[in-house]
């Protein structure tokens, strides 16, 4: 893949530029940035063997906030050997989903995320403690993310160590303006 510095640069560039693909209506400002960060993190997640199923990646969305609405822009984006397929679902209707976005108001529902191979994502402060596996937040002028390692492991999943180094929950750095220089300095340390 590359060095942690390269991964940070890639995540930051892709988050700022957005996913590459056909032109479509883009959500405004920080929503587009958070959608791009989620899309790019998903690419670094390893699912349990045999859970991938179909060639296309099924990203389910429980409606309820502006980020949920913005995730529709991922429809048709390349992911692995297939494309992202976005589907709006009720929180109890997760059959066939590989990832599910839950709005902060609906976080009581992610207990289903303990199911092997179902990645839970959300956007709001402190949601990893409630069982979310990937949580993206607006932190001042930057977008940051937390990774819920315990929840990932219980679902038989893992995420690249390079992403973990960037995650707030792991004591790493987020890809924000003020952290770029600090990250470049710390990435030369072993680990």
Backbone bond lengths (Angstrom), bond angles and torsions (degrees), N, CA, C in turn:
res aa  C-N    CA-C-N  psi(-1)  N-CA   C-N-CA  omega(-1)  CA-C   N-CA-C  phi
1 X - - - 1.455 - - 1.520 110.92 -
2 X 1.323 117.96 -58.46 1.439 121.08 -176.56 1.501 109.62 145.90
3 X 1.316 115.24 179.68 1.453 120.69 -179.24 1.517 110.17 -74.90
4 X 1.353 117.27 162.26 1.463 119.23 175.80 1.526 111.72 -56.65
5 X 1.309 116.86 -34.24 1.467 120.38 179.03 1.524 110.04 -64.19
6 X 1.344 116.30 -40.87 1.455 120.63 178.37 1.520 110.92 -64.73
7 X 1.337 116.81 -42.09 1.461 120.99 179.06 1.523 110.14 -62.37
8 X 1.336 117.44 -43.70 1.465 120.99 178.92 1.524 110.17 -61.22
9 X 1.329 115.26 -45.38 1.465 119.61 179.62 1.521 110.59 -61.98
10 X 1.338 116.92 -43.40 1.460 121.07 178.94 1.524 111.25 -62.07
11 X 1.343 117.16 -48.16 1.466 120.20 179.17 1.516 110.86 -60.58
12 X 1.321 117.00 -42.78 1.459 120.52 -179.41 1.527 111.00 -65.62
13 X 1.332 116.76 -45.97 1.472 119.68 -179.96 1.515 111.12 -63.51
14 X 1.319 117.11 -46.51 1.456 119.71 -179.59 1.517 111.36 -66.40
15 X 1.322 117.26 -34.34 1.463 119.83 178.90 1.520 111.16 -69.06
16 X 1.336 116.95 -38.97 1.461 120.29 -179.79 1.526 110.27 -74.10
17 X 1.330 117.33 -43.48 1.456 121.16 -177.17 1.518 112.28 -81.88
18 X 1.313 116.87 -25.20 1.460 121.00 -177.45 1.510 110.04 88.04
19 X 1.322 116.24 165.09 1.449 119.80 179.17 1.528 111.00 -63.61
20 X 1.314 116.10 147.01 1.451 120.96 179.65 1.527 108.02 -83.50
21 X 1.290 116.47 138.63 1.462 119.45 178.61 1.501 110.25 164.36
22 X 1.327 116.32 -170.34 1.460 120.17 -179.39 1.512 111.53 -60.21
23 X 1.332 115.96 149.71 1.461 120.24 179.51 1.517 109.66 -65.70
24 X 1.323 116.10 137.86 1.456 122.18 177.55 1.519 107.88 -155.54
25 X 1.311 116.51 164.96 1.463 120.58 179.94 1.523 108.51 -61.21
26 X 1.307 116.33 130.68 1.460 121.52 -178.60 1.524 110.54 -105.65
27 X 1.332 116.81 140.52 1.449 118.95 174.41 1.523 109.95 -66.98
28 X 1.297 116.66 158.51 1.458 121.57 -175.45 1.522 112.20 -77.46
29 X 1.345 115.69 147.75 1.454 126.75 166.99 1.510 117.84 39.18
30 X 1.353 114.30 -119.18 1.457 119.64 -173.13 1.517 112.65 -64.12
31 X 1.313 118.98 -26.31 1.466 120.97 177.70 1.526 109.49 -64.49
32 X 1.318 117.89 -46.41 1.460 121.55 178.66 1.523 110.71 -61.30
33 X 1.304 116.88 -39.28 1.455 121.07 179.22 1.532 110.75 -65.76
34 X 1.332 117.66 -44.70 1.471 120.80 179.18 1.532 110.86 -66.00
35 X 1.326 118.54 -38.13 1.469 121.84 176.46 1.531 109.33 -61.12
36 X 1.325 117.24 -45.88 1.461 121.41 -179.65 1.523 111.52 -63.49
37 X 1.328 117.43 -40.00 1.467 120.55 178.47 1.529 109.71 -63.70
38 X 1.335 118.25 -46.04 1.470 120.63 178.50 1.524 110.70 -59.69
39 X 1.321 117.22 -45.98 1.461 122.08 179.49 1.534 110.50 -56.90
40 X 1.317 116.15 -44.63 1.459 119.54 -176.97 1.522 112.63 -73.00
41 X 1.317 118.34 -34.97 1.464 120.49 177.49 1.528 109.80 -65.72
42 X 1.327 117.26 -42.23 1.472 121.13 -179.70 1.529 110.77 -54.66
43 X 1.307 117.85 -31.56 1.461 121.43 -179.64 1.527 112.74 -68.02
44 X 1.330 117.35 -16.88 1.460 122.07 -178.73 1.533 112.75 -104.26
45 X 1.319 117.41 8.78 1.469 122.04 179.37 1.523 108.97 -92.55
46 X 1.338 115.58 138.91 1.454 121.02 175.56 1.529 107.66 -108.08
47 X 1.345 115.38 124.53 1.458 121.93 179.72 1.513 109.52 -90.59
48 X 1.355 117.01 158.41 1.466 119.22 177.07 1.531 110.55 -61.79
49 X 1.308 116.42 148.64 1.463 120.82 -179.71 1.529 109.84 -57.36
50 X 1.312 115.46 133.87 1.456 120.68 177.75 1.522 114.99 86.62
51 X 1.333 118.68 -6.27 1.465 119.53 -177.63 1.524 112.60 -90.77
52 X 1.318 117.51 -11.72 1.461 120.39 -175.81 1.525 112.37 -64.04
53 X 1.315 117.44 -38.52 1.466 120.00 177.36 1.520 112.00 67.47
54 X 1.321 116.41 -120.05 1.464 123.21 -174.99 1.521 111.94 -68.01
55 X 1.320 114.63 163.34 1.463 121.69 178.12 1.525 110.96 -63.31
56 X 1.329 116.93 -42.26 1.461 120.58 -179.57 1.524 110.65 -78.49
57 X 1.322 115.32 153.40 1.469 123.02 -179.06 1.524 108.29 -96.66
58 X 1.318 117.42 121.37 1.464 122.36 -176.78 1.523 110.55 -96.47
59 X 1.338 114.22 106.95 1.461 123.40 -178.39 1.521 106.76 -103.96
60 X 1.320 116.20 108.56 1.458 121.08 -177.91 1.521 110.08 -95.59
61 X 1.306 115.80 147.41 1.461 121.88 -175.87 1.524 109.13 -131.09
62 X 1.340 115.25 125.81 1.460 120.95 170.94 1.519 105.01 -94.11
63 X 1.334 116.79 118.28 1.468 120.67 -176.54 1.523 111.43 -66.27
64 X 1.332 114.73 156.67 1.451 118.04 176.23 1.515 114.61 156.94
65 X 1.325 118.20 -12.51 1.465 118.93 176.67 1.527 109.76 -150.79
66 X 1.331 115.50 176.06 1.467 119.93 -175.97 1.521 112.93 -65.66
67 X 1.322 118.18 -31.12 1.462 120.12 178.97 1.523 110.49 -69.13
68 X 1.324 117.18 -38.38 1.468 120.54 176.53 1.520 109.90 -57.19
69 X 1.320 116.64 -43.44 1.461 121.03 178.84 1.527 111.02 -65.04
70 X 1.312 117.78 -38.15 1.463 122.30 -178.76 1.520 114.04 -70.10
71 X 1.331 117.57 -23.69 1.464 120.59 -177.91 1.527 112.79 -66.46
72 X 1.307 117.58 -17.96 1.459 120.89 176.60 1.517 112.84 -60.79
73 X 1.329 117.23 -22.26 1.469 120.46 179.29 1.524 112.28 -68.80
74 X 1.330 117.40 -12.32 1.466 120.52 178.74 1.524 112.79 -80.12
75 X 1.322 117.97 -12.34 1.468 121.50 -179.20 1.531 110.34 -52.39
76 X 1.335 114.86 125.02 1.461 120.70 176.79 1.518 115.31 85.45
77 X 1.327 118.08 -5.03 1.468 119.93 178.53 1.525 109.49 -67.83
78 X 1.330 117.70 146.56 1.466 119.85 178.80 1.528 111.08 -69.57
79 X 1.332 115.37 141.16 1.467 120.99 174.99 1.522 107.01 -154.16
80 X 1.325 115.69 117.71 1.454 119.69 -175.71 1.521 109.75 61.67
81 X 1.323 115.50 -132.56 1.461 120.67 -179.30 1.531 112.41 -89.08
82 X 1.310 116.98 -2.96 1.459 120.12 -176.73 1.508 112.53 -127.60
83 X 1.321 114.33 -149.52 1.459 121.57 -178.98 1.527 109.27 -129.25
84 X 1.319 115.26 157.60 1.461 120.89 175.62 1.523 108.52 -76.19
85 X 1.310 115.90 132.94 1.463 122.89 173.64 1.527 106.31 -118.53
86 X 1.321 116.11 117.12 1.467 121.82 -177.29 1.521 108.46 -98.59
87 X 1.318 115.77 133.11 1.458 121.54 -178.55 1.520 109.22 -138.01
88 X 1.320 117.59 131.82 1.460 121.98 175.85 1.527 107.91 -83.74
89 X 1.341 115.72 131.09 1.461 121.31 -176.70 1.528 110.40 -136.02
90 X 1.326 115.28 163.16 1.466 121.04 168.30 1.526 106.16 -83.43
91 X 1.337 118.25 154.25 1.464 120.90 -173.55 1.521 113.65 -59.67
92 X 1.313 119.59 -22.87 1.459 121.46 178.78 1.517 113.74 -93.81
93 X 1.323 118.58 -0.52 1.463 123.42 -174.51 1.533 110.74 -108.87
94 X 1.320 117.47 62.88 1.460 121.01 -171.59 1.525 114.57 -101.99
95 X 1.315 117.99 7.91 1.462 121.08 179.50 1.525 109.92 -59.70
96 X 1.322 115.92 130.39 1.457 121.42 178.79 1.517 114.23 86.80
97 X 1.326 117.58 -3.74 1.470 120.88 179.67 1.526 109.64 -85.79
98 X 1.316 116.55 139.68 1.460 121.69 172.26 1.526 110.38 -99.90
99 X 1.331 116.14 -26.31 1.452 122.38 175.93 1.519 107.29 -142.24
100 X 1.328 116.14 146.99 1.462 120.07 176.92 1.519 108.43 -135.29
101 X 1.344 115.00 130.20 1.456 121.07 174.06 1.519 107.41 -94.84
102 X 1.345 115.68 126.16 1.455 122.80 178.84 1.520 108.88 -114.97
103 X 1.324 118.79 125.18 1.462 119.22 176.26 1.532 109.14 -64.86
104 X 1.321 117.20 152.97 1.467 122.08 -176.81 1.521 111.43 -52.54
105 X 1.308 118.42 -36.41 1.463 121.82 -178.96 1.525 112.12 -69.20
106 X 1.326 118.20 -17.69 1.463 120.99 -177.31 1.510 113.93 -108.32
107 X 1.311 117.88 22.16 1.461 121.51 -172.95 1.526 113.30 -69.27
108 X 1.290 120.13 -17.93 1.461 119.87 177.69 1.527 110.58 -60.93
109 X 1.307 116.99 -21.56 1.461 121.66 -176.96 1.528 115.96 -78.55
110 X 1.354 122.32 -16.08 1.458 117.85 -169.20 1.510 115.71 -73.83
111 X 1.296 118.73 7.01 1.458 118.88 176.69 1.519 109.84 -57.02
112 X 1.330 116.31 -25.27 1.465 120.70 176.30 1.519 110.64 -64.46
113 X 1.339 117.87 -19.68 1.447 122.34 179.48 1.504 113.05 -65.85
114 X 1.324 117.06 -12.88 1.463 119.75 176.47 1.524 110.38 -72.13
115 X 1.300 115.72 -12.10 1.454 122.25 176.29 1.533 107.65 -63.34
116 X 1.317 116.53 134.18 1.463 120.16 -178.96 1.517 110.68 -57.43
117 X 1.316 115.80 131.29 1.452 121.05 174.13 1.507 117.06 83.08
118 X 1.329 119.44 9.16 1.464 121.19 177.57 1.522 109.17 -110.88
119 X 1.320 115.92 111.62 1.460 122.97 -179.68 1.523 109.14 -85.70
120 X 1.339 117.02 126.28 1.465 120.79 177.82 1.519 109.36 -103.25
121 X 1.335 115.85 134.22 1.459 122.56 -179.03 1.519 108.75 -130.86
122 X 1.343 115.83 150.44 1.454 119.97 176.19 1.518 109.16 -157.26
123 X 1.325 115.27 -174.70 1.453 121.28 -179.33 1.523 109.49 -146.95
124 X 1.317 115.48 106.03 1.454 121.36 178.29 1.516 109.14 168.29
125 X 1.298 117.00 155.95 1.467 120.72 -177.36 1.533 111.58 -71.71
126 X 1.341 116.58 136.81 1.459 122.79 173.68 1.516 116.07 77.39
127 X 1.319 119.54 15.68 1.464 120.60 -174.22 1.523 113.75 -83.75
128 X 1.325 117.99 -19.32 1.459 120.18 176.58 1.524 109.24 -62.07
129 X 1.315 116.98 -37.00 1.461 120.93 178.90 1.525 111.67 -64.34
130 X 1.323 117.43 -18.19 1.462 121.79 179.79 1.526 112.36 -98.61
131 X 1.334 117.70 8.20 1.453 121.36 174.18 1.512 116.63 107.58
132 X 1.331 118.52 -0.41 1.462 120.94 177.70 1.528 108.70 -73.08
133 X 1.325 116.67 139.62 1.462 121.39 -178.49 1.520 113.29 -86.39
134 X 1.328 117.33 -39.41 1.466 122.35 177.12 1.520 106.87 -130.10
135 X 1.317 115.58 122.53 1.456 121.76 -177.52 1.516 108.44 -127.17
136 X 1.314 116.77 120.12 1.462 121.38 -179.44 1.527 108.14 -108.74
137 X 1.329 115.97 134.42 1.464 120.67 -177.04 1.518 110.94 -134.79
138 X 1.306 114.36 153.25 1.462 120.99 170.87 1.517 105.41 -85.92
139 X 1.318 117.35 120.72 1.458 122.89 -178.19 1.525 107.09 -121.12
140 X 1.333 115.40 90.06 1.458 119.70 -174.29 1.513 109.22 68.82
141 X 1.331 116.03 -122.83 1.470 120.57 -179.58 1.520 112.50 -94.73
142 X 1.299 117.73 5.00 1.457 119.81 -178.02 1.528 110.81 -122.32
143 X 1.299 114.75 163.23 1.453 121.73 174.72 1.523 106.82 -103.09
144 X 1.316 115.77 131.26 1.455 121.81 179.66 1.526 108.03 -126.36
145 X 1.339 116.34 166.49 1.455 118.84 178.39 1.513 110.88 -145.59
146 X 1.329 114.11 152.98 1.458 122.94 175.70 1.525 107.32 -115.57
147 X 1.329 115.93 149.38 1.457 121.46 175.34 1.528 107.58 -119.62
148 X 1.312 117.19 126.76 1.467 122.50 176.37 1.519 109.51 -91.36
149 X 1.334 116.03 88.30 1.464 121.03 -176.18 1.518 112.79 -61.08
150 X 1.324 117.22 -41.65 1.465 120.26 -179.74 1.515 111.48 -59.70
151 X 1.320 116.76 -46.48 1.464 121.12 179.61 1.527 110.62 -65.11
152 X 1.327 117.52 -40.06 1.467 120.76 177.29 1.524 110.69 -60.43
153 X 1.315 116.07 -47.02 1.467 120.04 -177.86 1.522 111.46 -64.91
154 X 1.335 117.18 -40.67 1.469 119.83 178.58 1.526 111.58 -61.39
155 X 1.319 117.31 -28.37 1.465 121.59 178.86 1.531 111.59 -90.81
156 X 1.341 117.34 5.63 1.450 121.00 178.22 1.512 113.86 75.53
157 X 1.331 116.90 23.49 1.461 121.60 -175.56 1.527 110.30 -116.40
158 X 1.323 114.76 165.59 1.460 120.33 174.49 1.525 108.20 -147.04
159 X 1.326 114.67 168.22 1.457 120.60 177.79 1.518 107.34 -132.94
160 X 1.296 116.36 149.93 1.458 122.21 -178.16 1.525 111.11 -52.74
161 X 1.321 115.84 138.84 1.466 121.10 177.16 1.526 111.16 -59.88
162 X 1.308 116.36 -27.86 1.466 120.13 179.22 1.525 110.65 -66.23
163 X 1.320 116.99 -36.83 1.462 120.24 176.95 1.522 109.69 -72.13
164 X 1.328 116.84 -39.35 1.467 120.05 179.60 1.524 111.74 -59.23
165 X 1.313 116.57 -35.36 1.464 119.42 179.02 1.523 111.56 -63.49
166 X 1.317 116.12 -24.84 1.460 120.64 -179.47 1.528 112.78 -88.93
167 X 1.305 116.28 -18.54 1.460 120.63 -172.29 1.522 112.25 -76.30
168 X 1.307 115.76 141.06 1.460 121.64 178.61 1.519 112.22 -61.11
169 X 1.322 118.48 -39.98 1.463 122.00 -176.25 1.511 111.77 -65.21
170 X 1.307 118.33 -24.46 1.452 121.46 -178.62 1.529 111.93 -96.18
171 X 1.332 117.06 10.04 1.458 120.41 179.51 1.510 112.56 76.51
172 X 1.328 117.23 8.99 1.457 121.43 178.96 1.508 110.08 -85.27
173 X 1.309 116.42 -160.82 1.449 121.67 -176.78 1.515 110.06 -116.76
174 X 1.309 115.29 149.47 1.455 119.48 172.07 1.524 107.68 -88.30
175 X 1.301 116.71 162.96 1.456 121.10 179.15 1.513 109.65 -87.70
176 X 1.313 117.19 72.65 1.456 122.06 178.19 1.505 110.08 -114.18
177 X 1.312 116.35 167.65 1.463 121.01 -177.51 1.529 111.86 -52.26
178 X 1.332 116.05 -53.40 1.456 119.59 -173.48 1.524 113.63 -74.46
179 X 1.350 118.53 -12.22 1.453 119.57 -177.82 1.526 113.28 -95.65
180 X 1.311 119.08 -11.20 1.464 121.04 -174.42 1.524 112.40 -59.03
181 X 1.321 118.00 -46.73 1.472 120.66 -179.79 1.516 110.87 -66.82
182 X 1.338 117.48 -41.50 1.455 121.01 179.49 1.520 110.40 -64.45
183 X 1.333 117.54 -38.46 1.455 120.99 179.40 1.517 110.56 -66.25
184 X 1.315 117.84 -42.25 1.462 120.76 179.34 1.519 110.47 -60.85
185 X 1.316 117.09 -38.67 1.455 122.05 179.37 1.536 110.49 -68.40
186 X 1.348 117.63 -44.63 1.460 120.80 -175.98 1.520 113.15 -76.61
187 X 1.340 118.26 -21.61 1.463 119.93 -176.74 1.519 112.12 -71.84
188 X 1.309 117.63 -12.18 1.459 118.85 177.75 1.523 111.55 -82.97
189 X 1.356 116.71 -11.13 1.465 119.99 177.78 1.521 109.57 -77.56
190 X 1.367 117.72 146.48 1.454 119.57 179.21 1.527 110.34 -65.45
191 X 1.367 115.27 153.79 1.465 117.83 174.03 1.431 111.12 131.36
